[in-house]
């Protein structure tokens, strides 16, 4: 699955997916898509896609960076 355009975040994970997966998804929406979030996190879109799909767990520093992105956005992407 390829996520490379604006607003191309996958559907939100189920609530049971955990806080990290939900935070990554919210950061994707706040950033405006996978490509932009990958750029902000300094990772490839392919690696980010694995994290977004729950295939791998992102490192702690990625989780924290995503939290910062969401907090700085102020929730405007989901409004």
C-alpha positions as CSV (number, residue, x, y, z in Angstrom):
1,X,0.0,0.0,0.0
2,X,1.4,3.4,-1.0
3,X,0.8,6.6,1.0
4,X,2.4,9.5,-0.8
5,X,-0.2,12.2,-1.4
6,X,-1.7,14.9,0.7
7,X,-4.3,13.8,3.2
8,X,-3.5,10.1,2.5
9,X,-3.4,8.9,6.0
10,X,-4.8,5.4,6.5
11,X,-8.0,5.0,8.4
12,X,-7.7,5.4,12.2
13,X,-6.6,2.3,14.0
14,X,-9.1,0.6,16.4
15,X,-9.0,1.9,19.9
16,X,-7.4,-1.3,21.1
17,X,-4.4,-0.5,18.9
18,X,-2.9,1.6,21.7
19,X,-2.0,5.2,22.4
20,X,1.1,5.1,20.2
21,X,-0.7,4.0,17.1
22,X,-3.5,6.5,17.7
23,X,-0.9,9.3,18.2
24,X,0.9,8.4,15.0
25,X,-2.4,8.5,13.1
26,X,-3.3,11.9,14.6
27,X,0.1,13.3,13.7
28,X,-0.4,12.1,10.1
29,X,-3.6,14.0,9.9
30,X,-2.1,17.1,11.6
31,X,0.9,17.0,9.2
32,X,-1.4,16.7,6.1
33,X,-0.4,13.3,5.0
34,X,2.2,10.5,5.1
35,X,4.8,12.2,2.9
36,X,4.8,15.4,5.0
37,X,4.8,13.5,8.3
38,X,7.7,11.3,7.0
39,X,9.6,14.5,6.2
40,X,8.9,16.0,9.6
41,X,10.1,12.8,11.3
42,X,13.1,12.4,9.0
43,X,12.1,8.8,8.0
44,X,11.0,7.2,4.7
45,X,7.4,7.1,3.8
46,X,7.7,3.3,3.6
47,X,8.9,3.0,7.2
48,X,6.2,5.4,8.3
49,X,3.6,3.3,6.5
50,X,4.7,0.2,8.4
51,X,4.2,2.1,11.7
52,X,0.8,3.5,10.6
53,X,-0.4,0.0,9.7
54,X,0.8,-1.4,13.0
55,X,3.3,-3.7,11.3
56,X,6.1,-2.3,13.4
57,X,6.3,-0.2,16.6
58,X,7.9,3.3,16.2
59,X,10.8,4.2,18.6
60,X,10.1,6.4,21.6
61,X,11.5,9.5,20.0
62,X,9.1,9.1,17.0
63,X,6.1,8.8,19.4
64,X,7.2,12.0,21.2
65,X,7.7,13.9,18.0
66,X,4.2,12.9,16.9
67,X,2.8,14.1,20.2
68,X,4.5,17.5,19.6
69,X,3.1,17.7,16.1
70,X,-0.4,17.0,17.4
71,X,-0.1,19.5,20.2
72,X,1.3,22.2,18.0
73,X,-1.5,21.6,15.5
74,X,-4.1,22.3,18.3
75,X,-6.5,19.8,16.8
76,X,-7.3,21.9,13.7
77,X,-7.0,18.9,11.4
78,X,-9.8,17.0,13.1
79,X,-12.1,20.0,13.3
